[in-house]
């Protein structure tokens, strides 16, 4: 029985095909009608994808459009780079340095020189890789076409680079020879640029700032941290008139000068102030005071014998027992100490840089037991009033200096004797360095006993998004961090808006066309069933079930849709060829103005066949209502 029914099921497609061949004129009209709907939709869809993808590819192929560039120079920490590199959509990120530090001289064969920009790069740099150049390794570089032309070198040649600086009033320079491993095409830019590994660029920056690059043999200074202060107490034997007081701070970097009482001066310095001296507070709100400011005000007051005592507010040291204490800072020579009615300090007067590193980590401890208890030193710290014992035991007790800013330092203080005041007394330069460590990265090198300035952060970055769609998102995220960045947002958003508009227009036209095509198919199949009432009734009498008869218009609808799809794709192919050849002069060899993605062909076919089935359901329902006995009586 099952075999008999399956035979009937196979008979229906044969009957449907025979009927379509018999009424070939009607079939042809239906195929042409559906083709007139489907083919224009295919061409429209091909134009949408072809034009949009061509524009997108032109932007994507030029990585400049995926670059986000900072427009302001500011420091960026290592943590910031690690955080941003992990963002979704970030394809490449590397630090950059200050523009002035990135300028180097290229020495030609005739000993003439030209100034070139030095750009850091790293593995995965899309600007180099997508322009056909390799990423340079150690002692290697990639040049722009203009840089290669001006320097007279090609791939495989050696490029002589000279780095210059001015230090101590004299000019200095070093040279390096780098291998050229790639030259960018002219389309990658017309600027004279050298792309080099980040390590080499950082060495150039350090050398220009006066520091040494030991691994390259470039000489320079040790990057000692500079002391910074919250303000300066000015002590004078005679008071300043208001006019002199105002003129004294002009062009010194100080924003204000105010007369203060003796108690206020003692609170700032932690030192007793003689009654005979007049005190003034010099400061600049929210800006640290440096040695240059102190020298400037000292020059302005030359002849008045000013006594300038820098101070640092709210600096706490944590002892080995975990108890905090606040030291006073003082660096004066013997004459200055005498004016303060204090004994000389072992480390002498104020110096911007101390040759003897151990002088910075010296301290005088108060001998008063109450002062010791208040400051958390004394027996708890392993120190007593005996200077020898202080020196011996203090060398074994580390003081952890906790700064609320960037750096936490741990080092050893050496006690050189009793403090003349109620607080521990240390060189003011030490307190200034610890204040600098609140804002800048500072390290203590135990082997040399010196503090060293660490890299404060990078001054910029090169960032490339993974795709055009990632650029606006990354742009907004950087702006949310308060960063001013530049990107090809307008060009990308125009493409996205055009893509969205074209998509909406296509679906509106497609909806109208599909509704029309479906209506044509419904009417045609319904009319065909009415015309075949007698034939379908006879088929029912021959043993076919209602389901078999209902299947008949569905099969016809699928066959007509399949024929229409075949003709439509053929028509699309011919018309797309004509369109692409018409615009060939404006397109690159691999570009197409009208191109239908292969991934859309299967959805188009399935959607058309599904609509054909749905359109045939009305005719199928009509066919199930045919009564064979009525057909026989009618005959």
C-alpha positions in Angstrom: 0.0 0.0 0.0 2.8 2.4 0.9 4.6 1.5 -2.4 1.4 2.3 -4.2 1.0 5.7 -2.6 4.7 6.6 -3.1 4.2 5.8 -6.8 1.4 8.3 -6.9 3.5 10.9 -5.2 6.2 10.5 -7.8 3.6 10.7 -10.6 2.5 14.2 -9.5 5.7 16.0 -10.5 5.7 14.2 -13.9 2.1 15.3 -14.5 2.9 18.9 -13.4 5.9 19.1 -15.7 3.8 17.6 -18.6 1.1 20.2 -18.0 3.7 23.1 -18.0 5.1 21.8 -21.3 1.6 21.5 -22.8 0.7 25.1 -21.8 4.1 26.3 -22.7 2.9 29.8 -23.8 1.3 30.4 -20.4 4.3 28.9 -18.6 6.6 31.2 -20.6 4.5 34.2 -19.7 4.7 33.3 -16.0 8.5 32.8 -16.1 8.9 36.2 -17.9 6.7 37.9 -15.3 8.6 36.5 -12.4 11.9 37.2 -14.1 10.9 40.8 -14.5 10.6 41.0 -10.8 13.6 38.9 -9.7 16.2 40.0 -12.1 16.0 43.8 -11.3 16.1 42.9 -7.6 19.3 40.9 -8.2 20.9 43.8 -10.1 19.9 46.2 -7.4 21.3 44.0 -4.7 24.5 43.6 -6.8 24.8 47.4 -7.2 24.3 47.9 -3.5 27.0 45.4 -2.5 29.3 46.3 -5.3 29.4 50.1 -4.8 29.4 49.9 -1.0 32.0 47.2 -0.8 34.2 49.0 -3.3 34.1 52.1 -1.2 34.7 50.1 2.0 37.6 48.2 0.4 39.3 51.4 -0.7 39.2 52.7 2.8 40.1 49.3 4.3 43.1 48.8 2.0 44.4 52.2 3.2 45.2 51.6 6.9 45.3 55.4 7.4 41.5 55.3 7.6 41.7 52.8 10.5 44.2 54.9 12.4 43.3 56.9 15.5 45.8 59.7 16.3 46.1 61.8 19.5 45.9 65.5 18.8 47.4 66.5 22.1 50.7 65.6 23.7 50.3 64.1 27.2 51.9 61.2 29.2 50.5 57.7 28.8 51.4 55.0 31.3 52.3 51.4 30.7 49.1 50.4 32.4 47.1 52.5 30.0 48.7 50.8 27.0 48.0 47.4 28.5 44.4 48.3 29.1 43.7 49.8 25.7 45.4 47.0 23.8 42.9 44.6 25.4 39.9 46.5 24.0 37.8 44.7 21.4 38.6 46.1 17.9 42.2 47.2 18.6 44.4 45.6 16.0 47.7 47.5 16.8 48.9 49.8 19.5 52.4 51.2 20.1 53.7 54.2 22.1 55.2 57.3 20.5 57.5 60.0 21.8 57.6 63.8 21.7 57.7 65.2 18.1 60.9 67.2 18.8 62.7 64.1 20.2 61.8 62.1 17.1 63.7 64.2 14.6 67.0 62.7 13.5 69.6 63.5 10.9 70.2 61.2 8.0 73.8 61.3 6.6 74.1 60.8 2.9 77.1 59.4 1.0 78.3 63.0 0.3 78.2 63.8 4.1 75.2 66.1 3.7 72.4 65.7 6.1 68.6 65.9 6.1 66.1 65.9 8.9 63.8 62.9 9.0 60.9 61.9 11.4 61.5 58.8 13.5 58.3 56.7 13.9 58.2 53.7 16.3 56.8 50.5 15.1 56.3 46.9 16.4 55.2 43.5 15.3 51.9 43.5 13.5 52.1 47.1 12.3 49.3 47.2 9.7 50.6 50.4 8.0 53.8 48.6 7.1 52.4 45.1 6.4 49.5 46.3 4.3 51.8 48.5 2.2 54.1 45.5 1.4 56.9 46.3 3.8 58.2 44.0 6.6 58.3 45.1 10.3 62.0 46.1 11.0 63.9 44.3 13.7 66.9 45.4 15.8 69.1 47.9 13.9 66.7 47.8 10.9 64.4 50.4 9.5 61.7 50.9 6.8 61.6 54.2 4.8 58.9 56.0 3.0 59.4 56.5 -0.7 60.4 60.2 -0.2 62.8 59.3 2.6 64.5 56.7 0.4 64.8 59.2 -2.5 66.3 61.9 -0.4 68.7 59.6 1.4 69.7 57.8 -1.8 69.3 54.3 -0.4 67.4 51.2 -1.4 66.4 48.0 0.3 69.5 46.2 1.6 71.6 49.4 2.0 72.9 50.9 5.2 71.4 54.1 6.5 73.6 56.5 8.5 71.6 58.2 11.3 73.0 61.0 13.5 71.4 62.0 16.8 72.3 65.4 18.2 71.7 67.2 21.5 72.9 70.2 23.5 74.2 69.5 27.0 76.1 71.8 29.3 76.2 74.5 26.6 78.0 72.3 24.1 76.7 70.3 21.1 77.1 66.5 21.1 76.0 63.8 18.7 76.2 60.1 18.1 75.7 58.0 15.0 74.1 54.7 14.2 74.1 52.6 11.0 70.8 50.9 10.3 69.8 48.4 7.6 67.0 49.3 5.2 64.7 46.3 5.0 61.8 48.0 3.2 60.6 51.0 1.3 57.0 52.0 1.3 55.2 52.8 -2.0 54.6 56.4 -2.8 50.9 55.9 -2.1 51.7 55.3 1.6 52.6 59.0 2.1 55.0 61.7 0.9 56.6 62.6 4.3 60.2 61.8 5.0 59.8 59.2 7.7 61.8 56.4 9.2 60.0 53.5 10.8 62.2 51.9 13.5 61.7 49.5 16.5 60.4 51.2 19.6 63.5 50.4 21.6 65.7 52.4 19.2 63.2 55.3 19.2 63.3 55.4 23.0 67.1 55.3 23.0 67.1 58.4 20.7 64.7 60.2 23.0 66.8 59.4 26.1 69.9 60.6 24.5 68.3 63.9 23.4 67.1 64.4 26.9 70.7 64.2 28.1 70.6 60.6 29.4 72.8 57.7 28.4 71.8 54.8 26.2 74.2 52.3 27.7 73.4 49.4 25.4 74.3 51.5 22.3 77.3 53.0 24.0 75.8 56.5 23.9 77.1 58.6 26.8 75.0 60.8 29.0 73.9 61.6 32.5 72.3 59.3 35.0 68.6 60.2 35.1 68.5 61.6 38.6 65.1 62.8 39.8 64.7 66.5 40.3 63.4 67.7 43.7 60.1 69.5 43.6 58.4 71.5 46.4 55.1 72.8 47.4 56.5 76.2 48.2 59.3 78.3 49.6 59.6 80.3 52.8 61.5 83.5 52.3 63.3 84.9 55.3 64.7 88.5 55.3 66.2 90.8 57.9 64.1 93.7 56.6 60.5 93.6 55.4 59.6 94.0 51.7 57.3 96.9 50.6 54.1 95.8 48.8 55.5 97.2 45.4 58.8 95.3 45.8 57.0 92.2 47.0 54.8 92.2 43.8 57.7 92.8 41.5 59.9 90.2 43.1 57.8 87.3 41.8 57.4 88.5 38.2 59.0 86.1 35.7 60.1 83.7 38.5 57.3 81.1 38.1 55.8 82.0 41.5 52.2 83.1 41.4 51.8 84.6 44.8 53.9 86.0 47.7 52.3 86.6 51.1 53.7 87.7 54.4 53.2 85.1 57.1 53.6 85.0 60.9 56.5 83.2 62.6 54.2 80.4 63.8 52.9 79.9 60.2 56.5 79.7 58.9 57.4 77.2 61.7 54.4 75.1 60.7 55.4 75.0 57.1 59.1 74.2 57.8 58.9 72.3 61.0 61.8 74.5 62.3 62.0 77.4 64.8 62.2 80.8 63.2 64.1 83.7 65.0 62.0 86.6 66.0 64.2 89.1 64.0 63.4 87.6 60.6 60.5 88.5 58.4 58.8 85.5 56.7 57.0 85.3 53.4 55.4 82.3 51.7 56.0 81.9 47.9 54.0 79.4 46.0 52.1 78.6 42.8 48.8 76.7 43.3 48.6 73.2 41.8 52.1 73.6 40.3 55.3 72.2 41.9 58.3 74.5 42.7 61.6 73.6 41.2 65.2 74.7 41.5 64.8 77.1 38.6 62.1 79.0 40.4 64.3 79.3 43.5 67.3 80.6 41.5 65.0 83.1 39.8 63.7 84.6 43.0 67.2 84.6 44.5 68.4 86.6 41.6 65.5 89.1 42.0 66.3 89.6 45.6 70.1 89.8 45.2 71.5 92.3 47.7 68.9 91.7 50.4 70.5 88.4 51.6 67.4 86.3 51.2 67.2 83.0 53.0 65.1 80.6 50.8 63.9 77.5 52.5 61.8 75.1 50.4 59.1 72.9 52.0 57.0 69.9 51.3 53.6 69.4 52.8 52.1 66.3 54.3 54.9 63.9 53.5 54.8 60.8 55.6 57.5 58.1 56.1 56.6 54.6 57.3 59.0 53.1 59.8 60.0 49.4 60.0 57.3 49.0 62.7 54.6 50.4 60.4 54.2 53.6 62.3 54.1 56.9 60.3 56.2 60.0 61.0 56.8 63.3 59.3 60.3 64.6 58.9 61.4 68.2 58.6 63.6 69.2 55.7 66.6 71.5 55.8 69.7 72.0 53.7 71.7 75.1 54.7 75.4 76.0 54.9 77.1 77.1 58.1 76.3 80.8 57.6 72.6 80.1 56.8 72.4 77.8 59.8 73.8 80.6 62.0 71.1 83.0 60.8 68.5 80.4 61.9 70.2 80.0 65.3 70.7 76.3 64.4 73.8 74.2 64.4 75.2 73.3 60.9 73.7 70.2 59.3 76.1 67.5 58.2 75.0 67.5 54.6 75.5 71.2 54.0 73.6 73.7 51.8 71.0 73.1 49.2 72.2 71.3 46.0 70.2 70.3 43.0 72.3 67.2 42.6 74.5 65.7 45.3 77.6 63.9 44.1 77.7 61.8 47.3 74.6 59.6 47.2 74.7 58.8 50.8 74.1 62.4 51.8 70.5 62.2 50.5 69.7 59.3 52.8 71.1 61.0 56.0 68.9 62.0 58.9 69.2 63.5 62.4 67.0 61.9 65.0 65.4 63.9 67.9 66.8 62.8 71.3 63.8 63.8 73.3 61.9 60.7 74.3 58.5 62.3 73.8 59.4 63.4 70.3 60.6 59.8 69.6 57.3 58.4 70.7 55.4 60.9 68.7 57.4 60.3 65.5 57.5 56.5 65.8 61.4 56.4 66.0 63.8 55.6 68.8 63.9 52.2 70.3 61.2 50.9 68.1 63.3 51.8 65.1 66.5 50.3 66.6 67.9 53.8 67.1 69.1 55.6 70.3 70.7 58.9 71.1 74.2 57.6 70.6 75.3 58.7 67.1 77.5 55.6 66.6 74.6 53.4 67.7 72.3 55.3 65.3 74.6 54.8 62.4 75.2 51.1 63.2 71.7 50.1 63.9 70.0 52.5 61.4 71.9 50.9 58.5 70.0 47.7 59.2 66.5 49.3 59.5 64.8 50.1 56.3 62.3 53.0 56.0 59.5 52.3 53.6 58.5 55.6 52.0 54.9 55.5 50.8 54.0 58.2 48.3 50.3 58.6 47.5 51.1 59.0 43.8 53.0 56.7 41.5 55.9 55.2 43.4 56.5 53.4 46.7 60.1 53.4 47.6 62.1 51.4 50.2 65.5 52.5 51.3 67.8 52.8 54.3 68.3 56.1 56.3 71.6 56.7 58.1 71.4 58.6 61.4 74.3 61.1 61.7 73.4 62.5 65.1 70.7 64.1 67.2 68.1 66.5 65.6 68.2 70.1 66.8 64.4 70.2 66.5 61.5 68.0 67.8 61.2 66.2 64.4 63.6 64.0 62.5 65.6 66.3 60.2 66.5 65.2 56.7 68.0 66.9 53.6 65.3 69.0 51.9 66.4 67.5 48.6 65.3 64.0 49.8 61.9 65.3 50.7 61.8 67.1 47.3 62.6 63.8 45.5 60.0 62.0 47.4 57.5 64.6 46.5 58.5 64.2 42.8 57.9 60.5 43.3 54.2 61.3 44.0 53.8 62.4 40.3 56.7 60.7 38.5 58.1 57.2 38.4 61.2 57.1 40.7 63.2 54.1 41.7 65.8 53.6 44.4 68.9 51.6 43.3 70.3 49.9 46.4 73.6 49.0 44.7 74.5 52.6 44.0 72.5 54.2 46.8 70.9 56.6 44.3 67.5 57.5 43.2 66.8 57.3 39.5 64.1 58.8 37.4 62.1 56.2 35.5 60.2 56.7 32.3 57.2 59.0 33.2 55.1 57.5 30.4 54.9 57.8 26.7 53.8 61.0 25.0 51.5 59.6 22.3 50.4 56.4 20.5 49.8 54.8 17.2 46.5 52.9 17.2 44.9 51.0 14.3 41.4 49.5 14.5 40.7 46.0 13.2 38.0 47.2 10.9 36.3 50.4 9.7 33.3 49.5 11.9 35.5 49.5 15.0 36.9 53.0 14.4 33.8 55.0 15.6 33.5 52.8 18.7 37.1 53.2 19.6 36.9 56.9 18.9 34.0 57.4 21.3 35.7 55.3 24.0 38.9 57.3 23.8 36.9 60.5 24.0 35.2 59.2 27.1 38.6 59.1 28.7 39.1 62.8 28.0 41.5 62.2 25.1 41.4 64.3 22.0 41.9 62.0 19.0 41.6 62.4 15.3 40.1 59.7 13.0 38.4 59.4 9.6 35.0 59.3 11.3 33.2 61.4 8.7 34.3 59.2 5.8 33.4 56.0 7.7 30.1 57.3 8.8 29.2 58.4 5.3 29.9 54.9 4.1 27.8 53.4 6.9 25.0 55.9 6.3 25.1 55.1 2.5 25.1 51.4 3.3 22.1 51.7 5.7 20.1 53.9 3.2 20.8 51.6 0.3 19.7 48.6 2.4 16.4 50.3 3.4 15.8 51.3 -0.2 16.5 47.8 -1.5 14.1 46.2 0.9 11.4 48.6 0.1 11.7 47.9 -3.6 12.2 44.2 -2.9 9.0 44.1 -0.8 7.0 45.8 -3.5 8.4 43.4 -6.2 7.9 40.3 -4.1 4.3 41.3 -3.3 3.7 41.8 -7.1 5.4 38.5 -8.0 3.6 36.5 -5.4 0.2 38.0 -6.5 0.9 37.0 -10.1 1.8 33.5 -9.1 -1.2 33.1 -6.8 -3.6 34.3 -9.5 -2.0 32.1 -12.2 -1.9 28.9 -10.2 -5.5 29.5 -8.9 -6.7 30.0 -12.5 -4.8 26.9 -13.6 -6.6 24.8 -11.0 -9.9 26.1 -12.1 -9.1 25.3 -15.7 -8.0 21.8 -14.8 -11.0 20.9 -12.6 -12.1 18.2 -14.9 -8.6 16.7 -15.2 -8.0 16.8 -11.5 -11.4 15.2 -10.9 -10.5 12.3 -13.2 -7.1 12.0 -11.5 -9.0 11.7 -8.2 -11.1 8.9 -9.7 -8.0 7.1 -10.8 -6.9 6.8 -7.2 -4.9 9.9 -6.3 -5.7 11.3 -2.9 -6.6 14.9 -1.9 -3.0 15.3 -0.7 -1.6 14.3 -4.1 -3.9 16.7 -5.9 -3.0 19.5 -3.5 0.6 18.8 -4.2 0.1 19.4 -7.9 -0.1 23.3 -7.9 2.7 23.4 -5.3 5.0 21.4 -7.7 4.0 23.6 -10.6 4.8 26.8 -8.5 8.2 25.4 -7.6 9.0 24.6 -11.2 8.0 28.0 -12.4 10.0 29.7 -9.6 13.1 27.5 -10.5 12.8 28.4 -14.2 12.4 32.1 -13.3 15.5 32.0 -11.0 17.6 30.4 -13.7 16.6 33.0 -16.2 16.9 35.8 -13.7 20.5 34.9 -12.7 21.4 34.7 -16.4 19.9 38.1 -17.0 21.7 39.5 -13.9 25.0 38.1 -15.1 24.7 39.7 -18.5 23.6 43.0 -17.2 26.3 43.1 -14.4 28.9 42.4 -17.0 27.7 45.4 -19.1 27.7 47.6 -16.0 31.1 46.7 -14.8 32.6 47.1 -18.3 30.9 50.5 -18.6 32.7 51.7 -15.4 35.9 49.8 -15.9 38.0 53.0 -16.3 37.0 54.1 -12.8 37.6 50.7 -11.1 40.7 48.9 -10.0 41.5 45.5 -11.6 39.8 43.5 -8.8 36.9 45.9 -8.2 33.3 45.5 -9.4 30.6 48.1 -9.5 27.9 45.4 -9.6 28.8 42.3 -7.7 26.5 39.8 -5.9 28.2 38.0 -3.0 28.2 34.2 -3.3 26.9 34.0 0.2 23.6 35.6 -0.8 22.8 33.2 -3.7 21.5 30.3 -1.5 19.2 32.7 0.7 17.8 34.2 -2.5 17.0 30.8 -4.0 15.5 29.5 -0.8 13.4 32.7 -0.3 12.0 32.6 -3.8 11.1 28.9 -3.6 9.5 29.4 -0.2 7.4 32.3 -1.5 6.4 30.1 -4.5 5.2 27.4 -2.1 3.2 29.9 -0.1 1.7 31.4 -3.2 0.6 27.8 -4.4 -1.1 27.1 -1.1 -4.2 29.0 -2.2 -4.4 26.9 -5.4 -3.7 23.8 -3.4 -6.6 24.5 -1.1 -8.8 25.1 -4.1 -7.8 21.8 -5.6 -8.8 19.8 -2.5 -12.4 21.1 -2.8 -12.8 19.4 -6.2 -15.4 16.5 -6.0 -14.8 13.8 -8.6 -18.5 12.9 -8.7 -19.5 16.5 -9.6 -16.9 16.5 -12.4 -18.4 13.2 -13.8 -22.0 14.5 -13.6 -20.9 17.8 -15.2 -19.4 15.8 -18.1 
